[in-house]
């Protein structure tokens, strides 16, 4: 459960890729905006009215006319927040209710206390998240591959919750549109020689997210795309 904490959230923009999440995106945006007022939702060619629900909940909505993939949606979101002179931090945040604003607040605390430019969320730094054994094994394999091929050492390279300082966001150029974008993002950050860290986060694997194939096949797709890219 999210709780209100006294953390300075001025200049923090949530970047939420959206594809056919109309049943949950309104609640996700409304809840997030109680802590982080600045939210941009990148509608990646949805056909279910999710963009309207996000806008009604108070998000800025940018739309792709066709579905391009999560990597493309994130890059569009980065390009939008770079135009906002008030933006100091960007947070990549999922549309399906798996991410928690309390975790983002903890990531902000860590970044400020340790003068970090990037904080990656990790579901493997505490025991709050309970992925299936198969999912855990595939994610661990993906992390091993990413650590081997980038200049980073992470415990959860494919967690969608990330905190990025403006100077990092301004240098990102994601070209992998599909699931391999996560490793591309990590590789680009590794090549920048920036100060980064990890923070424990609680990923909620709900019946809704599992019904959309989030539990295992996304992880398998990540691993396949990493090998074939």
Biotite code that builds the C-alpha atoms (Angstrom):
import biotite.structure as struc

atoms = struc.array([
    struc.Atom([0.000, 0.000, 0.000], chain_id="A", res_id=1, res_name="UNK", atom_name="CA", element="C"),
    struc.Atom([1.256, 3.475, -0.865], chain_id="A", res_id=2, res_name="UNK", atom_name="CA", element="C"),
    struc.Atom([1.550, 6.033, 1.935], chain_id="A", res_id=3, res_name="UNK", atom_name="CA", element="C"),
    struc.Atom([2.254, 9.761, 1.836], chain_id="A", res_id=4, res_name="UNK", atom_name="CA", element="C"),
    struc.Atom([5.822, 10.721, 2.740], chain_id="A", res_id=5, res_name="UNK", atom_name="CA", element="C"),
    struc.Atom([7.485, 14.098, 3.026], chain_id="A", res_id=6, res_name="UNK", atom_name="CA", element="C"),
    struc.Atom([9.804, 13.958, 0.024], chain_id="A", res_id=7, res_name="UNK", atom_name="CA", element="C"),
    struc.Atom([10.368, 16.782, -2.453], chain_id="A", res_id=8, res_name="UNK", atom_name="CA", element="C"),
    struc.Atom([8.741, 15.609, -5.703], chain_id="A", res_id=9, res_name="UNK", atom_name="CA", element="C"),
    struc.Atom([9.017, 18.885, -7.627], chain_id="A", res_id=10, res_name="UNK", atom_name="CA", element="C"),
    struc.Atom([10.413, 18.321, -11.097], chain_id="A", res_id=11, res_name="UNK", atom_name="CA", element="C"),
    struc.Atom([9.800, 14.559, -11.042], chain_id="A", res_id=12, res_name="UNK", atom_name="CA", element="C"),
    struc.Atom([7.983, 13.313, -14.147], chain_id="A", res_id=13, res_name="UNK", atom_name="CA", element="C"),
    struc.Atom([6.532, 9.820, -14.414], chain_id="A", res_id=14, res_name="UNK", atom_name="CA", element="C"),
    struc.Atom([6.801, 8.385, -17.941], chain_id="A", res_id=15, res_name="UNK", atom_name="CA", element="C"),
    struc.Atom([4.176, 5.674, -18.483], chain_id="A", res_id=16, res_name="UNK", atom_name="CA", element="C"),
    struc.Atom([4.044, 3.646, -21.725], chain_id="A", res_id=17, res_name="UNK", atom_name="CA", element="C"),
    struc.Atom([0.468, 2.577, -22.440], chain_id="A", res_id=18, res_name="UNK", atom_name="CA", element="C"),
    struc.Atom([-0.969, -0.113, -24.671], chain_id="A", res_id=19, res_name="UNK", atom_name="CA", element="C"),
    struc.Atom([-4.551, -1.297, -24.154], chain_id="A", res_id=20, res_name="UNK", atom_name="CA", element="C"),
    struc.Atom([-4.765, -0.866, -20.376], chain_id="A", res_id=21, res_name="UNK", atom_name="CA", element="C"),
    struc.Atom([-8.051, 1.066, -20.289], chain_id="A", res_id=22, res_name="UNK", atom_name="CA", element="C"),
    struc.Atom([-9.425, -0.897, -17.338], chain_id="A", res_id=23, res_name="UNK", atom_name="CA", element="C"),
    struc.Atom([-6.597, 0.134, -14.979], chain_id="A", res_id=24, res_name="UNK", atom_name="CA", element="C"),
    struc.Atom([-4.722, 3.169, -16.348], chain_id="A", res_id=25, res_name="UNK", atom_name="CA", element="C"),
    struc.Atom([-7.124, 5.728, -14.896], chain_id="A", res_id=26, res_name="UNK", atom_name="CA", element="C"),
    struc.Atom([-6.625, 4.393, -11.369], chain_id="A", res_id=27, res_name="UNK", atom_name="CA", element="C"),
    struc.Atom([-2.855, 4.058, -11.884], chain_id="A", res_id=28, res_name="UNK", atom_name="CA", element="C"),
    struc.Atom([-2.554, 7.691, -12.986], chain_id="A", res_id=29, res_name="UNK", atom_name="CA", element="C"),
    struc.Atom([-4.926, 9.043, -10.331], chain_id="A", res_id=30, res_name="UNK", atom_name="CA", element="C"),
    struc.Atom([-3.085, 7.254, -7.532], chain_id="A", res_id=31, res_name="UNK", atom_name="CA", element="C"),
    struc.Atom([0.355, 8.213, -8.851], chain_id="A", res_id=32, res_name="UNK", atom_name="CA", element="C"),
    struc.Atom([-0.635, 11.887, -9.147], chain_id="A", res_id=33, res_name="UNK", atom_name="CA", element="C"),
    struc.Atom([-1.451, 12.093, -5.434], chain_id="A", res_id=34, res_name="UNK", atom_name="CA", element="C"),
    struc.Atom([2.334, 11.889, -4.956], chain_id="A", res_id=35, res_name="UNK", atom_name="CA", element="C"),
    struc.Atom([3.754, 12.889, -8.354], chain_id="A", res_id=36, res_name="UNK", atom_name="CA", element="C"),
    struc.Atom([1.532, 15.479, -10.080], chain_id="A", res_id=37, res_name="UNK", atom_name="CA", element="C"),
    struc.Atom([3.529, 15.415, -13.328], chain_id="A", res_id=38, res_name="UNK", atom_name="CA", element="C"),
    struc.Atom([2.691, 12.346, -15.402], chain_id="A", res_id=39, res_name="UNK", atom_name="CA", element="C"),
    struc.Atom([3.046, 11.793, -19.143], chain_id="A", res_id=40, res_name="UNK", atom_name="CA", element="C"),
    struc.Atom([1.362, 8.751, -20.651], chain_id="A", res_id=41, res_name="UNK", atom_name="CA", element="C"),
    struc.Atom([2.593, 7.652, -24.070], chain_id="A", res_id=42, res_name="UNK", atom_name="CA", element="C"),
    struc.Atom([-0.292, 5.843, -25.744], chain_id="A", res_id=43, res_name="UNK", atom_name="CA", element="C"),
    struc.Atom([1.357, 3.349, -28.071], chain_id="A", res_id=44, res_name="UNK", atom_name="CA", element="C"),
    struc.Atom([-1.442, 2.841, -30.591], chain_id="A", res_id=45, res_name="UNK", atom_name="CA", element="C"),
    struc.Atom([-4.088, 1.628, -28.124], chain_id="A", res_id=46, res_name="UNK", atom_name="CA", element="C"),
    struc.Atom([-7.545, 0.759, -29.409], chain_id="A", res_id=47, res_name="UNK", atom_name="CA", element="C"),
    struc.Atom([-9.427, 0.595, -26.101], chain_id="A", res_id=48, res_name="UNK", atom_name="CA", element="C"),
    struc.Atom([-9.881, 4.171, -24.873], chain_id="A", res_id=49, res_name="UNK", atom_name="CA", element="C"),
    struc.Atom([-6.998, 4.035, -22.421], chain_id="A", res_id=50, res_name="UNK", atom_name="CA", element="C"),
    struc.Atom([-5.641, 7.383, -23.606], chain_id="A", res_id=51, res_name="UNK", atom_name="CA", element="C"),
    struc.Atom([-8.925, 9.089, -22.723], chain_id="A", res_id=52, res_name="UNK", atom_name="CA", element="C"),
    struc.Atom([-8.939, 7.456, -19.285], chain_id="A", res_id=53, res_name="UNK", atom_name="CA", element="C"),
    struc.Atom([-5.354, 8.617, -18.645], chain_id="A", res_id=54, res_name="UNK", atom_name="CA", element="C"),
    struc.Atom([-6.174, 12.153, -19.729], chain_id="A", res_id=55, res_name="UNK", atom_name="CA", element="C"),
    struc.Atom([-9.300, 12.230, -17.551], chain_id="A", res_id=56, res_name="UNK", atom_name="CA", element="C"),
    struc.Atom([-7.136, 11.213, -14.585], chain_id="A", res_id=57, res_name="UNK", atom_name="CA", element="C"),
    struc.Atom([-4.885, 14.222, -15.183], chain_id="A", res_id=58, res_name="UNK", atom_name="CA", element="C"),
    struc.Atom([-1.999, 12.887, -17.251], chain_id="A", res_id=59, res_name="UNK", atom_name="CA", element="C"),
    struc.Atom([-0.478, 14.591, -20.257], chain_id="A", res_id=60, res_name="UNK", atom_name="CA", element="C"),
    struc.Atom([-1.066, 12.164, -23.140], chain_id="A", res_id=61, res_name="UNK", atom_name="CA", element="C"),
    struc.Atom([1.176, 11.776, -26.183], chain_id="A", res_id=62, res_name="UNK", atom_name="CA", element="C"),
    struc.Atom([-0.031, 9.312, -28.809], chain_id="A", res_id=63, res_name="UNK", atom_name="CA", element="C"),
    struc.Atom([1.576, 7.012, -31.371], chain_id="A", res_id=64, res_name="UNK", atom_name="CA", element="C"),
    struc.Atom([-0.818, 6.428, -34.288], chain_id="A", res_id=65, res_name="UNK", atom_name="CA", element="C"),
    struc.Atom([0.264, 2.761, -34.445], chain_id="A", res_id=66, res_name="UNK", atom_name="CA", element="C"),
    struc.Atom([1.774, 0.319, -31.950], chain_id="A", res_id=67, res_name="UNK", atom_name="CA", element="C"),
    struc.Atom([5.574, 0.639, -32.009], chain_id="A", res_id=68, res_name="UNK", atom_name="CA", element="C"),
    struc.Atom([6.561, -1.111, -28.785], chain_id="A", res_id=69, res_name="UNK", atom_name="CA", element="C"),
    struc.Atom([7.515, -0.177, -25.241], chain_id="A", res_id=70, res_name="UNK", atom_name="CA", element="C"),
    struc.Atom([11.012, 0.996, -26.150], chain_id="A", res_id=71, res_name="UNK", atom_name="CA", element="C"),
    struc.Atom([9.623, 3.474, -28.677], chain_id="A", res_id=72, res_name="UNK", atom_name="CA", element="C"),
    struc.Atom([7.034, 4.664, -26.143], chain_id="A", res_id=73, res_name="UNK", atom_name="CA", element="C"),
    struc.Atom([9.713, 5.301, -23.537], chain_id="A", res_id=74, res_name="UNK", atom_name="CA", element="C"),
    struc.Atom([11.852, 7.232, -26.007], chain_id="A", res_id=75, res_name="UNK", atom_name="CA", element="C"),
    struc.Atom([8.855, 9.390, -26.945], chain_id="A", res_id=76, res_name="UNK", atom_name="CA", element="C"),
    struc.Atom([8.255, 10.005, -23.247], chain_id="A", res_id=77, res_name="UNK", atom_name="CA", element="C"),
    struc.Atom([11.898, 10.978, -22.726], chain_id="A", res_id=78, res_name="UNK", atom_name="CA", element="C"),
    struc.Atom([11.705, 13.374, -25.657], chain_id="A", res_id=79, res_name="UNK", atom_name="CA", element="C"),
    struc.Atom([8.588, 14.964, -24.160], chain_id="A", res_id=80, res_name="UNK", atom_name="CA", element="C"),
    struc.Atom([9.970, 15.456, -20.636], chain_id="A", res_id=81, res_name="UNK", atom_name="CA", element="C"),
    struc.Atom([13.176, 16.911, -22.063], chain_id="A", res_id=82, res_name="UNK", atom_name="CA", element="C"),
    struc.Atom([11.037, 19.806, -23.339], chain_id="A", res_id=83, res_name="UNK", atom_name="CA", element="C"),
    struc.Atom([9.853, 20.586, -19.804], chain_id="A", res_id=84, res_name="UNK", atom_name="CA", element="C"),
    struc.Atom([12.222, 23.120, -18.229], chain_id="A", res_id=85, res_name="UNK", atom_name="CA", element="C"),
    struc.Atom([11.108, 22.044, -14.743], chain_id="A", res_id=86, res_name="UNK", atom_name="CA", element="C"),
    struc.Atom([12.066, 18.374, -15.240], chain_id="A", res_id=87, res_name="UNK", atom_name="CA", element="C"),
    struc.Atom([14.850, 17.249, -12.915], chain_id="A", res_id=88, res_name="UNK", atom_name="CA", element="C"),
    struc.Atom([14.072, 13.519, -12.762], chain_id="A", res_id=89, res_name="UNK", atom_name="CA", element="C"),
    struc.Atom([12.228, 11.063, -15.003], chain_id="A", res_id=90, res_name="UNK", atom_name="CA", element="C"),
    struc.Atom([10.738, 7.825, -13.687], chain_id="A", res_id=91, res_name="UNK", atom_name="CA", element="C"),
    struc.Atom([9.803, 4.940, -15.972], chain_id="A", res_id=92, res_name="UNK", atom_name="CA", element="C"),
    struc.Atom([6.574, 3.537, -14.539], chain_id="A", res_id=93, res_name="UNK", atom_name="CA", element="C"),
    struc.Atom([4.304, 0.724, -15.712], chain_id="A", res_id=94, res_name="UNK", atom_name="CA", element="C"),
    struc.Atom([0.668, 1.223, -16.713], chain_id="A", res_id=95, res_name="UNK", atom_name="CA", element="C"),
    struc.Atom([-0.737, -1.973, -15.215], chain_id="A", res_id=96, res_name="UNK", atom_name="CA", element="C"),
    struc.Atom([-0.507, -1.229, -11.491], chain_id="A", res_id=97, res_name="UNK", atom_name="CA", element="C"),
    struc.Atom([2.612, -3.273, -10.710], chain_id="A", res_id=98, res_name="UNK", atom_name="CA", element="C"),
    struc.Atom([4.707, -0.320, -9.497], chain_id="A", res_id=99, res_name="UNK", atom_name="CA", element="C"),
    struc.Atom([4.438, 1.523, -6.173], chain_id="A", res_id=100, res_name="UNK", atom_name="CA", element="C"),
    struc.Atom([4.947, 5.258, -5.603], chain_id="A", res_id=101, res_name="UNK", atom_name="CA", element="C"),
    struc.Atom([6.497, 4.555, -2.191], chain_id="A", res_id=102, res_name="UNK", atom_name="CA", element="C"),
    struc.Atom([9.303, 2.755, -4.003], chain_id="A", res_id=103, res_name="UNK", atom_name="CA", element="C"),
    struc.Atom([9.879, 5.807, -6.181], chain_id="A", res_id=104, res_name="UNK", atom_name="CA", element="C"),
    struc.Atom([10.108, 7.995, -3.079], chain_id="A", res_id=105, res_name="UNK", atom_name="CA", element="C"),
    struc.Atom([12.718, 5.637, -1.628], chain_id="A", res_id=106, res_name="UNK", atom_name="CA", element="C"),
    struc.Atom([14.646, 5.790, -4.906], chain_id="A", res_id=107, res_name="UNK", atom_name="CA", element="C"),
    struc.Atom([14.614, 9.596, -4.758], chain_id="A", res_id=108, res_name="UNK", atom_name="CA", element="C"),
    struc.Atom([15.889, 9.508, -1.181], chain_id="A", res_id=109, res_name="UNK", atom_name="CA", element="C"),
    struc.Atom([18.717, 7.196, -2.200], chain_id="A", res_id=110, res_name="UNK", atom_name="CA", element="C"),
    struc.Atom([19.669, 9.246, -5.252], chain_id="A", res_id=111, res_name="UNK", atom_name="CA", element="C"),
    struc.Atom([19.865, 12.451, -3.238], chain_id="A", res_id=112, res_name="UNK", atom_name="CA", element="C"),
    struc.Atom([21.641, 10.933, -0.254], chain_id="A", res_id=113, res_name="UNK", atom_name="CA", element="C"),
    struc.Atom([24.275, 9.203, -2.403], chain_id="A", res_id=114, res_name="UNK", atom_name="CA", element="C"),
    struc.Atom([24.474, 11.737, -5.261], chain_id="A", res_id=115, res_name="UNK", atom_name="CA", element="C"),
    struc.Atom([23.373, 9.161, -7.841], chain_id="A", res_id=116, res_name="UNK", atom_name="CA", element="C"),
    struc.Atom([22.286, 9.963, -11.377], chain_id="A", res_id=117, res_name="UNK", atom_name="CA", element="C"),
    struc.Atom([20.387, 6.711, -11.913], chain_id="A", res_id=118, res_name="UNK", atom_name="CA", element="C"),
    struc.Atom([18.604, 4.343, -9.538], chain_id="A", res_id=119, res_name="UNK", atom_name="CA", element="C"),
    struc.Atom([17.402, 1.001, -10.877], chain_id="A", res_id=120, res_name="UNK", atom_name="CA", element="C"),
    struc.Atom([14.590, -0.804, -9.103], chain_id="A", res_id=121, res_name="UNK", atom_name="CA", element="C"),
    struc.Atom([15.338, -4.380, -8.120], chain_id="A", res_id=122, res_name="UNK", atom_name="CA", element="C"),
    struc.Atom([12.822, -7.019, -7.063], chain_id="A", res_id=123, res_name="UNK", atom_name="CA", element="C"),
    struc.Atom([15.676, -9.236, -5.809], chain_id="A", res_id=124, res_name="UNK", atom_name="CA", element="C"),
    struc.Atom([17.037, -7.025, -3.003], chain_id="A", res_id=125, res_name="UNK", atom_name="CA", element="C"),
    struc.Atom([14.293, -7.985, -0.535], chain_id="A", res_id=126, res_name="UNK", atom_name="CA", element="C"),
    struc.Atom([11.562, -10.599, -0.248], chain_id="A", res_id=127, res_name="UNK", atom_name="CA", element="C"),
    struc.Atom([8.475, -8.494, -0.952], chain_id="A", res_id=128, res_name="UNK", atom_name="CA", element="C"),
    struc.Atom([8.138, -9.645, -4.580], chain_id="A", res_id=129, res_name="UNK", atom_name="CA", element="C"),
    struc.Atom([7.267, -13.265, -5.310], chain_id="A", res_id=130, res_name="UNK", atom_name="CA", element="C"),
    struc.Atom([7.833, -14.164, -8.969], chain_id="A", res_id=131, res_name="UNK", atom_name="CA", element="C"),
    struc.Atom([7.398, -17.775, -9.990], chain_id="A", res_id=132, res_name="UNK", atom_name="CA", element="C"),
    struc.Atom([10.504, -19.954, -10.010], chain_id="A", res_id=133, res_name="UNK", atom_name="CA", element="C"),
    struc.Atom([10.471, -20.145, -13.812], chain_id="A", res_id=134, res_name="UNK", atom_name="CA", element="C"),
    struc.Atom([10.205, -16.371, -14.129], chain_id="A", res_id=135, res_name="UNK", atom_name="CA", element="C"),
    struc.Atom([12.973, -15.870, -11.582], chain_id="A", res_id=136, res_name="UNK", atom_name="CA", element="C"),
    struc.Atom([15.309, -18.221, -13.470], chain_id="A", res_id=137, res_name="UNK", atom_name="CA", element="C"),
    struc.Atom([14.676, -16.517, -16.818], chain_id="A", res_id=138, res_name="UNK", atom_name="CA", element="C"),
    struc.Atom([15.160, -13.054, -15.284], chain_id="A", res_id=139, res_name="UNK", atom_name="CA", element="C"),
    struc.Atom([18.397, -14.155, -13.640], chain_id="A", res_id=140, res_name="UNK", atom_name="CA", element="C"),
    struc.Atom([19.647, -15.417, -16.995], chain_id="A", res_id=141, res_name="UNK", atom_name="CA", element="C"),
    struc.Atom([18.749, -12.098, -18.619], chain_id="A", res_id=142, res_name="UNK", atom_name="CA", element="C"),
    struc.Atom([20.554, -10.203, -15.852], chain_id="A", res_id=143, res_name="UNK", atom_name="CA", element="C"),
    struc.Atom([23.640, -12.367, -16.337], chain_id="A", res_id=144, res_name="UNK", atom_name="CA", element="C"),
    struc.Atom([23.659, -11.691, -20.062], chain_id="A", res_id=145, res_name="UNK", atom_name="CA", element="C"),
    struc.Atom([23.156, -7.951, -19.556], chain_id="A", res_id=146, res_name="UNK", atom_name="CA", element="C"),
    struc.Atom([25.930, -7.702, -16.966], chain_id="A", res_id=147, res_name="UNK", atom_name="CA", element="C"),
    struc.Atom([28.240, -9.640, -19.279], chain_id="A", res_id=148, res_name="UNK", atom_name="CA", element="C"),
    struc.Atom([27.596, -7.343, -22.256], chain_id="A", res_id=149, res_name="UNK", atom_name="CA", element="C"),
    struc.Atom([27.354, -3.923, -20.550], chain_id="A", res_id=150, res_name="UNK", atom_name="CA", element="C"),
    struc.Atom([29.500, -1.873, -18.197], chain_id="A", res_id=151, res_name="UNK", atom_name="CA", element="C"),
    struc.Atom([27.106, -2.416, -15.286], chain_id="A", res_id=152, res_name="UNK", atom_name="CA", element="C"),
    struc.Atom([26.594, -4.841, -12.429], chain_id="A", res_id=153, res_name="UNK", atom_name="CA", element="C"),
    struc.Atom([22.916, -5.158, -11.517], chain_id="A", res_id=154, res_name="UNK", atom_name="CA", element="C"),
    struc.Atom([20.706, -7.691, -9.772], chain_id="A", res_id=155, res_name="UNK", atom_name="CA", element="C"),
    struc.Atom([17.594, -6.912, -11.860], chain_id="A", res_id=156, res_name="UNK", atom_name="CA", element="C"),
    struc.Atom([18.424, -5.353, -15.217], chain_id="A", res_id=157, res_name="UNK", atom_name="CA", element="C"),
    struc.Atom([14.901, -5.728, -16.631], chain_id="A", res_id=158, res_name="UNK", atom_name="CA", element="C"),
    struc.Atom([12.851, -4.036, -13.961], chain_id="A", res_id=159, res_name="UNK", atom_name="CA", element="C"),
    struc.Atom([10.675, -1.344, -15.509], chain_id="A", res_id=160, res_name="UNK", atom_name="CA", element="C"),
    struc.Atom([10.904, 1.005, -12.509], chain_id="A", res_id=161, res_name="UNK", atom_name="CA", element="C"),
    struc.Atom([13.872, 3.358, -12.920], chain_id="A", res_id=162, res_name="UNK", atom_name="CA", element="C"),
    struc.Atom([14.811, 6.839, -11.729], chain_id="A", res_id=163, res_name="UNK", atom_name="CA", element="C"),
    struc.Atom([16.888, 8.915, -14.163], chain_id="A", res_id=164, res_name="UNK", atom_name="CA", element="C"),
    struc.Atom([18.366, 12.373, -13.595], chain_id="A", res_id=165, res_name="UNK", atom_name="CA", element="C"),
    struc.Atom([17.883, 14.980, -16.288], chain_id="A", res_id=166, res_name="UNK", atom_name="CA", element="C"),
    struc.Atom([21.474, 14.900, -17.531], chain_id="A", res_id=167, res_name="UNK", atom_name="CA", element="C"),
    struc.Atom([21.079, 11.167, -18.194], chain_id="A", res_id=168, res_name="UNK", atom_name="CA", element="C"),
    struc.Atom([17.656, 11.480, -19.837], chain_id="A", res_id=169, res_name="UNK", atom_name="CA", element="C"),
    struc.Atom([19.059, 14.089, -22.214], chain_id="A", res_id=170, res_name="UNK", atom_name="CA", element="C"),
    struc.Atom([21.603, 11.551, -23.530], chain_id="A", res_id=171, res_name="UNK", atom_name="CA", element="C"),
    struc.Atom([19.363, 8.511, -23.945], chain_id="A", res_id=172, res_name="UNK", atom_name="CA", element="C"),
    struc.Atom([18.432, 7.382, -27.449], chain_id="A", res_id=173, res_name="UNK", atom_name="CA", element="C"),
    struc.Atom([16.484, 4.119, -27.329], chain_id="A", res_id=174, res_name="UNK", atom_name="CA", element="C"),
    struc.Atom([16.264, 2.395, -30.719], chain_id="A", res_id=175, res_name="UNK", atom_name="CA", element="C"),
    struc.Atom([15.146, -1.099, -29.646], chain_id="A", res_id=176, res_name="UNK", atom_name="CA", element="C"),
    struc.Atom([11.369, -0.808, -29.776], chain_id="A", res_id=177, res_name="UNK", atom_name="CA", element="C"),
    struc.Atom([10.430, -4.129, -28.198], chain_id="A", res_id=178, res_name="UNK", atom_name="CA", element="C"),
    struc.Atom([11.532, -5.904, -25.008], chain_id="A", res_id=179, res_name="UNK", atom_name="CA", element="C"),
    struc.Atom([15.278, -5.651, -25.717], chain_id="A", res_id=180, res_name="UNK", atom_name="CA", element="C"),
    struc.Atom([15.047, -1.903, -25.079], chain_id="A", res_id=181, res_name="UNK", atom_name="CA", element="C"),
    struc.Atom([15.679, -2.563, -21.370], chain_id="A", res_id=182, res_name="UNK", atom_name="CA", element="C"),
    struc.Atom([19.149, -3.944, -22.022], chain_id="A", res_id=183, res_name="UNK", atom_name="CA", element="C"),
    struc.Atom([19.842, -1.173, -24.519], chain_id="A", res_id=184, res_name="UNK", atom_name="CA", element="C"),
    struc.Atom([18.945, 1.405, -21.877], chain_id="A", res_id=185, res_name="UNK", atom_name="CA", element="C"),
    struc.Atom([21.257, -0.254, -19.346], chain_id="A", res_id=186, res_name="UNK", atom_name="CA", element="C"),
    struc.Atom([24.062, -0.433, -21.933], chain_id="A", res_id=187, res_name="UNK", atom_name="CA", element="C"),
    struc.Atom([23.721, 3.255, -22.780], chain_id="A", res_id=188, res_name="UNK", atom_name="CA", element="C"),
    struc.Atom([23.807, 4.208, -19.108], chain_id="A", res_id=189, res_name="UNK", atom_name="CA", element="C"),
    struc.Atom([26.849, 1.980, -18.602], chain_id="A", res_id=190, res_name="UNK", atom_name="CA", element="C"),
    struc.Atom([28.650, 3.700, -21.458], chain_id="A", res_id=191, res_name="UNK", atom_name="CA", element="C"),
    struc.Atom([28.012, 7.134, -19.905], chain_id="A", res_id=192, res_name="UNK", atom_name="CA", element="C"),
    struc.Atom([30.116, 6.368, -16.809], chain_id="A", res_id=193, res_name="UNK", atom_name="CA", element="C"),
    struc.Atom([27.439, 7.783, -14.517], chain_id="A", res_id=194, res_name="UNK", atom_name="CA", element="C"),
    struc.Atom([26.835, 7.142, -10.826], chain_id="A", res_id=195, res_name="UNK", atom_name="CA", element="C"),
    struc.Atom([24.123, 4.511, -10.431], chain_id="A", res_id=196, res_name="UNK", atom_name="CA", element="C"),
    struc.Atom([22.689, 2.270, -7.758], chain_id="A", res_id=197, res_name="UNK", atom_name="CA", element="C"),
    struc.Atom([19.830, -0.109, -7.048], chain_id="A", res_id=198, res_name="UNK", atom_name="CA", element="C"),
    struc.Atom([16.896, 0.136, -4.663], chain_id="A", res_id=199, res_name="UNK", atom_name="CA", element="C"),
    struc.Atom([14.521, -2.638, -3.557], chain_id="A", res_id=200, res_name="UNK", atom_name="CA", element="C"),
    struc.Atom([11.047, -2.406, -5.077], chain_id="A", res_id=201, res_name="UNK", atom_name="CA", element="C"),
    struc.Atom([7.854, -4.379, -4.674], chain_id="A", res_id=202, res_name="UNK", atom_name="CA", element="C"),
    struc.Atom([6.400, -5.587, -7.976], chain_id="A", res_id=203, res_name="UNK", atom_name="CA", element="C"),
    struc.Atom([2.752, -6.575, -7.619], chain_id="A", res_id=204, res_name="UNK", atom_name="CA", element="C"),
    struc.Atom([2.005, -9.567, -9.825], chain_id="A", res_id=205, res_name="UNK", atom_name="CA", element="C"),
    struc.Atom([-1.765, -9.274, -9.945], chain_id="A", res_id=206, res_name="UNK", atom_name="CA", element="C"),
    struc.Atom([-4.340, -11.537, -11.576], chain_id="A", res_id=207, res_name="UNK", atom_name="CA", element="C"),
    struc.Atom([-4.764, -8.756, -14.121], chain_id="A", res_id=208, res_name="UNK", atom_name="CA", element="C"),
    struc.Atom([-1.064, -8.574, -15.054], chain_id="A", res_id=209, res_name="UNK", atom_name="CA", element="C"),
    struc.Atom([-0.782, -12.352, -15.214], chain_id="A", res_id=210, res_name="UNK", atom_name="CA", element="C"),
    struc.Atom([-3.842, -12.518, -17.473], chain_id="A", res_id=211, res_name="UNK", atom_name="CA", element="C"),
    struc.Atom([-1.960, -10.295, -19.943], chain_id="A", res_id=212, res_name="UNK", atom_name="CA", element="C"),
    struc.Atom([0.983, -12.708, -20.090], chain_id="A", res_id=213, res_name="UNK", atom_name="CA", element="C"),
    struc.Atom([3.241, -10.749, -17.731], chain_id="A", res_id=214, res_name="UNK", atom_name="CA", element="C"),
    struc.Atom([4.200, -13.682, -15.522], chain_id="A", res_id=215, res_name="UNK", atom_name="CA", element="C"),
    struc.Atom([6.613, -15.652, -17.723], chain_id="A", res_id=216, res_name="UNK", atom_name="CA", element="C"),
    struc.Atom([6.349, -15.018, -21.458], chain_id="A", res_id=217, res_name="UNK", atom_name="CA", element="C"),
    struc.Atom([7.556, -11.418, -21.177], chain_id="A", res_id=218, res_name="UNK", atom_name="CA", element="C"),
    struc.Atom([10.694, -12.708, -19.497], chain_id="A", res_id=219, res_name="UNK", atom_name="CA", element="C"),
    struc.Atom([11.212, -15.370, -22.163], chain_id="A", res_id=220, res_name="UNK", atom_name="CA", element="C"),
    struc.Atom([10.724, -12.736, -24.878], chain_id="A", res_id=221, res_name="UNK", atom_name="CA", element="C"),
    struc.Atom([13.337, -10.546, -23.217], chain_id="A", res_id=222, res_name="UNK", atom_name="CA", element="C"),
    struc.Atom([15.870, -13.361, -23.259], chain_id="A", res_id=223, res_name="UNK", atom_name="CA", element="C"),
    struc.Atom([15.132, -14.288, -26.885], chain_id="A", res_id=224, res_name="UNK", atom_name="CA", element="C"),
    struc.Atom([15.418, -10.678, -28.061], chain_id="A", res_id=225, res_name="UNK", atom_name="CA", element="C"),
    struc.Atom([18.684, -10.220, -26.167], chain_id="A", res_id=226, res_name="UNK", atom_name="CA", element="C"),
    struc.Atom([20.203, -13.199, -27.968], chain_id="A", res_id=227, res_name="UNK", atom_name="CA", element="C"),
    struc.Atom([18.876, -12.284, -31.421], chain_id="A", res_id=228, res_name="UNK", atom_name="CA", element="C"),
    struc.Atom([19.383, -8.528, -31.431], chain_id="A", res_id=229, res_name="UNK", atom_name="CA", element="C"),
])
